[in-house]
Amino acid sequence: MHRRRLRSAIVALGAIAGVLLPAVVAAPPAAAAPAGTKKVIANLFEWNWTSVASECQSTLGPKGYGWVQVSPPQEHVRRSEWWVSYQPVSYRIESRKGTRAQFTSMVDTCHAAGVKVIVDAVVNHMSGQDTPGTGWAGSSFSHYDYPGTYQSQDFHYCGRPGNEISNYGDRWEVQNCELVNLADLKTESEYVRSRLAAYLNDLLSLGVDGFRMDASKHMPAADIAAIKAKLSRSAYIVQEVIYGAGEPITPNEYTGNGDVHEFRYGKDLARVFRSERLAYLRNFGEGWGHLPSSVSAVFVDNHDTQRDFGGVLTYNDRGIYALANAFMLAWPYGSPTVMSSYTFGNRDQGPPQDSSGRTLNTTCYSGWECEHRWPVIANMVGFRNATEGAGVANWYDNGYQHIAFSRTGKGYLTVNDEDFAITGRSYYTGLPAGRYCDVIHGTYSNGTCSGPVITVDANGWFAATVPAHDAIAIHVGARLS
């Protein structure tokens, strides 16, 4: 097996001559995406509303992110862990991340910065707390009683031990029993559907543009369709349906409602970067049995896979993580989401918070990782925007860890994940002649580049050295001349 050392951080690069012969590869189908010309989503996991608003102005808008995904905004149980946001006790828009007024202001501010807002919507269940309690905003509740919202008849009681899912090979059990003790809503009920739609419509009235439907696998696709039909206006929908080999519930069932998260993508990409060959990525996506590109939402990692499902790259992988995100943003399969994390030492650890449990304002690199700001990742958002709609051409690989490809007439990426530099090479880009900012190592702004400049000659070629575990990316939106 081709083995590599631990990856170094991305470093600067030089230039030297040589030849890499291009090959033509069939382009993947057009990427799925929320509406709009800017497709990339930033998942600001557990950020408070004041910080999200500020980030839309300072970073997301200027860097070209089209959407921001925010964590569940409804009232939740009072605890410190990250998962309290996924334990609703009412649909009041008040949580440890902020008030309804702050949420509304955040949406307006993001819109003014050209960024649309996706809410992580918890619609499959309520809390998992067995003892009665009081929620963040003061609402009283018990496990199966949420005064003014739901009563005992609005939940499933499946008759299995502990009312829990134990067999993922049983469709009925997965969609009628409880996921880790979370009170499972009877989403086939007209009342429950209407109540959920009222919550989503309230968010739409505040300007929200779309929803990530949490735990969609635990609801029949028809139930989600019925809730969607009650929305007051159109909204982008992406559904969390985790693929399980041999399981009866499959992600394909949900594509009629909207996009679906392709969980295999991050695992497959991590395996390739860690222990296989980048050359295998030549047909990555549908060629690997993934969902059709037009309905697939992809990510290197998300808040769950970082903690629970294993086998993915995360911020802890540093340079290799940046390279994997660069590939995701350059490769035209699915609709990409960039994760933005806080640092955690155990799987349950919540975000930075004060003594009352209120989420602190985000200060990047002080308890928050802010991967969406890493220069390689942030600059590749511009690459994605500039190459939108262009197919793949001029594929090259050395059979192992060095790959290169064009986004026809719009951009070019080469990645070297070997343990040694690739020297004495030239690359055919198919781009117009000119000087381009290498956005892996520099930021393009107002006709200038803070890093290396790549010169493409009149025939569409450039010469460069690519250091070990590094890359070069150029695109027409970062052309100097």
N, C-alpha and C positions, 0 to 999 in steps of 0.2 A: 504494500500500500504506500502511496505517496504521502510522506509525513512532513510536517513542518514544525518549526520552533514556535514559541509564543510570539504573537504578532507584535511588532513595534508600532509606535505611534506613527501617524502619517507625517512624512518628512518632505523637505523640498526636493526638487528634481532638476536635472541638467538636460543638455541636448547633445545628441550624437547621431550620425547617419547610419542608414541600413535600410532593409526592405521587409515589410510584412505584406503578403499578398492578400487581397480581400476576397471574401466569398459572399454570395447573396443568400440570405435566409428569408424564408417567408415571414412576413410580419404577423405578430399576434393580432387578433381582432382589436378594434378600437376599445380603449379603456372605458370601464364603467366610471361613473363619477356623479357626484351631486351636480345640480345645474350650475352654469356659470363658466367663465373662461379659465378660472383658477381652481384647480381640482384638489390640491393637497390639503389634508386635514391635520391639524395639530391637536393631539389629545392632551390637554393640560389637566392631568389627573389630580383631583383634589385641590386645585387652586381655588382660592376664594374669589369672589366676584370683583372686588376692587383690583386685585392683581391681574385677573383675566382682562379686564378693561384696559389697564395700563399696557399689558403685553400686546393687545391688538394694535394699539397706537404706536408703540415703540419698536415692535419686532415683527409681528405676524403680518400686518398690512404692508410695511416696507419690504419685507422679504418675499412677498408674493403668496403667502398662505391664503387659500381661499376660504377656509372654514376653520373654526375652532370647536372641538368637542369638549363639553363641560360635564363635570360629574353630577350625579342626581341632585336636584335642587329642593326636593320636598322635605318636609319635616321627618326626622328619623329618631331612632332610639338614642339615649344618652350613654355613650361609651367613647373610648379613645381610638379603637381600631379603625383601619381603612374601610372595613366592610359595613360599618354602621350606616353609611350612605345608601346601602342596598337593603336596609330594613326600614321601610316607610311605616309611619304611624298615622299620618294624615297627608293630604295633598296641599297643605299650606306651603307657599314658597318661602320657607324660612328654615335655615339649617345652619350648621357650624360654619358654612362658607359665606353666609350673609343673609340679608333681609330681602324681601320682595322688591323694595325700592332699589336696593343695590343691584339686584339681578336685572331689573328693567334698565337701569342706567348702563350696566355692562353690555347688554344686547345693543342698545342705541349707540354706545361708543364703538363697539366692534363694527357695526354696520357703517358708521361714519368713516372707519378705517378701511372699508372694503372687505370686511371679513364676516361671513355668515356663521350662524351659531347652531350647533347640533347638541341637543340635550340627551344625556344618558337616562333613558326612561325605564323605571322599574315598574313593570306592569303584570308580572306573573304572580307576585306574592306580596305579603306584608311582612311583619317582623318575625323573628325566630325566638323571641323572648318568652319563656314560659310564665314568668311571674308578671303581674300587672305593673305598669310603670307610667311615667310621664315623659312625653317626647321633648325634643329640643325646644319647641315653641310653646310648651305647656299643655299639650293635648294628652288626656288620659287614655290609656288603652290596656287591653289584655291580648293574649295570643290570638284569640278569635273574635274579638269585639273592639271595634274602632268607632266610638260614638259619633254619629252623624255621617259616617262613611260606610262601614260594613258591620254586619252582625254575623253570628255563627252560621246562618244558612248560606252565606256567600262564599263559603270555603269548601274545599274537597276534603273528605275523610276517606282514605282509600282502603282502610282495613288491613293494611300490611303492618308488621311490627314497627311501633313507634311512628306510624303514618309516613315512613320514610321510603324513598326510592332505594331499592337494593339490587334491582336487576335491570340494567340498561338494554337488555335484549327484549324487554317487555314494553311495547309502545304505550299501552294504557297506563302502566305503572309510572313511566317517566313523565307522563303528562297529567297524572291525577294524584300522585303522591307528593310528599314534601321534599324539597331540596334542602338538605342540612337544617331541618326543623323550621324552615320559613313557611308561614301560613299560606297555603296554596290557594289562590283565587279561582273561583268557579267561572272561568272566562267564557264558558258556553252560555252563561246566564245573561239575559238581556239587561238586567239591572247592572251587573258588574261591567259589562261592555260599555254601557252608557256612562257609568261613573268614571271609568278609565278614559273614555273619550272626552269627558268634561275636563279632566285634569290636563290632557294634551291640548285641548282647545284653549284652556286658560293660558298655557305656555305660548300657543300660537298668537293669542291676543297681545302678548307682551313682545311679539316680534320674532320668536324662535323660528328657525328655518327648517329644522329636521330633527329626527329622533333616532337614537340607537336603541333598539328594542332589546332590553336585557333579558336573558334567559328565554329567548324565543323558542328554543328546542323543547321547552317544558310546556308549551301551549300548541295546540293544533294550528297549522297555518291558516285554516279557515277562521279561527277565532281572531287572529291578528287582522285578517282581511275584513272581518266584520267591524272591528274597532276602527281600522283605517277608514272605512266607508262613512263613519260618523264624524270625521274631522271636518272642521269648518272651511278649510282651504287645503290646497296641495302642500305637501311637505316631503322632503327627502326622508326615506326610510331605509335603515340598514339593520339587519337582524342578527343577533348572536345565536348561531347554531353551530355547535362544536361537532365536527365530524368524528365518528367513532367507527372503526373498522368492524363490519358485520352487524352493526346496529340497524334496527328497522327504521329509525328516524334519520333522514338524510338532509343535508343542506339544500339539495335540489328542490325539495318540496316547497320551499319558502320563496323561491325566486319570483313567483307571481306577485308577491307583495312589495318587492323592492330588492335592494342589494342584500347580500349575505356575507358575513365574515368568513373568509377562507383561512381557517386555522392551520391547515396543512402547509400553507405558504411559508410561515415563519420557521416551522420545524424543518422543512426541507431545505430552506436557505441556510439555516444554521448548520445542518449536517454537511452540506456541501462545503461551506467555508471552513468548517472545523476538520473534516476528515476525508472529504472526497475531492473531486476535481471541478474547478470552475468551468471547465470545458463542457460539463454536463448541462450547464445552464442555457445552452443553445436554443432549446425549445421550452424554457421554463414557463409554467402556467398550465394551460389546457393540455399541453403535451405530457404533463405529469399526472393527468387525471384530476386536476383542479377544476373548480367551477368555470363556466364560461366567463371570459374577461368582462363582458358587458354587465354582469351582475355580481362581480366579485369585489369585495372590499378587503384590502390586504395590509399587513403590517409585519415588521420584523419581530416586534413584541408588543404586548399590551399589558394592562394592569393585572390581569389574571395569569397570563402565561409567564410573566416575570416570577410569579410566586408559586403557582400550583402545577403547571402542566409539564415543566421541564423541557429540556432539549432546544431552547431558543437562545438567541443572543440577547444580551441586555447591556445596560450602561457599564456593567462590570467588565465587559469584554473590550472596552475602549476602542482601539484602532480598528479591530476587525468588525466591531459593531458599526462604526462609521462607514466602513467600506460596504457592508451589507445594505445599509440605508442608501448609500450612493447608488448601488445597483438597483434597488427597488425604485428609486426616483428616476432612474434613467430608462428602465425597462418598461415598455408599454403594456403591462398586464394589470388589470384591475384598477381600483381606486385606492391610492395609498394614504395611510395614516401614519404620522410620525409620533412616537411616544415621547412624553415629557414627564419624567419621574421625580420623586423625592427619594433620598437615600434611605434604605431600610436594612436593619440587621436581622429581623425575623419576619416571617410571612404575615403576621397580624399587625405589624407596626403601622400606626396611623401617621398622617402628615404632621409636620411641625405645628404645634398648637400651644396656646397659653394654658394657664392653670384651670380655666373654665371649660377647656375643650374647643375653644374657637380657633379655627385655622388661621395661622399667622400669614401676614403678607409674604409673598414669595420674594426671596432674595437669592438669585441664582448662585449656585456653588456654596451656599450656606445652608445645608440640609436639603437643598433642591438640586437635582442634576441638570434639568433644563436642556435635555438632549436636542430639542428643536432649535436651540441657539448655537449648537456646535457648528463652527464655520463650514465644515464639509457638508453637513446635513442642510443647514440653512441656505447655503449657496446652491445646492442641488435642487432646491425648490424652484429657483429661477430656471434651471435646466429643464425641469419638467414642464414648466409653463411655456418655455420657448419651443419645445419639441412636441407639444400636444398635437395629436392627430397624425404625426409622421410615423412611418413604418420602420422596421429594422432592416438594415442593409450592411454590406461590407463586414460581415462577421469574420473574426479571426480567433483561433485559439491554438495553443502549442500542444494540445492534448492533455495538458495538466492544469496549471494554475494561472496562466496568462490568457486573458480574453480581451477582445476589443470589438466594438460595433458602432455603426452610425445610426442615428435617427434621421432618416433620409433628408438630406439637404438642410438639416436644422441643428444637429448636435453630434458629438462624438465622445465616447467614453472608452478608456482602456484601463483595466485593472490587473495588477500584478500581485498575486498572493503567493508567489514563490518565496523561498528563503534567500534569494539573491536578486540583485538588480538585473533588469533586462536592458542591455546596452547594444549599441550598434544597429538600431532599428528605425525604420520609417513607417508611418501609418497612413493609410489612404482613408480620408474622411468623407470625400464627396462634398465638402463645404466650399463656399466661395473663398477665393484667395483673400488673405488679410491677416491681421494680428488679433489674437483672441486671448482673453483672460483665462487662465487655468483656474476654474472656480473650485477645484479641490484644495488649492493652496492659496488662493487669493480672492478678494472680494471686488467685484466690478461695481463702479459707481461713477455716474456722470462722465463716462468716457475714459476713466482711469482704472487701473488694476493694482491692487495692493500686493500682488504676488507675481509669479512667473508669467511671462507672455509667450504664447505659442504662435509661431508663424506658419500659416498654411500657404503653400505655394500655388502658382497658377494652375497646376494640375490636381490640386486637392490634397497634397501630401504634407506631412510635417515630420521632423526628426526629433527624437527625445530619448532620454534615459528614464526609465521608470524604476525607482528604488523598490526593494523588497517590501511587500505588504503595503502597497501604495497605488495611486491611480492618477490619471489625468482626465479632465473633463473640460470640453469647450462647447460653446453653443452660440448661435447667431445673436442672441440677446446680450451677449457679453463680448461683442466684437469692437475692437478699438479703432480699426481702420479697414 
